[in-house]
Amino acid sequence: MNTPYNAWYGHLKNFAHSPWYVAALASWGIALFEYLIQVPANRIGYTQLSLGQLKIMQEVITLVIFVPFAVLYMNQPLKMDYLYAGLCLMGAVYFIFRT
């Protein structure tokens, strides 16, 4: 599973017994791939969307990907807090895209 979450949190599971610098190098390698996609996407998106809209969209995508990652890959319990966070983000989407 090569997602940004492997760069951010996957090392907690995959490199738990490795020195921190091994986990950091692996995470930076994954993050580099992410940024190679994110930077051009933001440049393209900024031609049609405002900066605030891009940021809220990023947060929605992050939560949509993070919840299955946390539950399925990191074996974390599915919590109602994820639903509440999603509802808050739906409100943010409404307000940022209503104009």
ABEGO torsion letter per residue (X at the ends): XBBAAAAAAAAAAAAAABBAAAAAAAAAAAAAAAAAAAAAAAAAAAAABBAAAAAAAAAAAAAAAAAAAAAAAAGBBBBAAAAAAAAAAAAAAAAAAAX
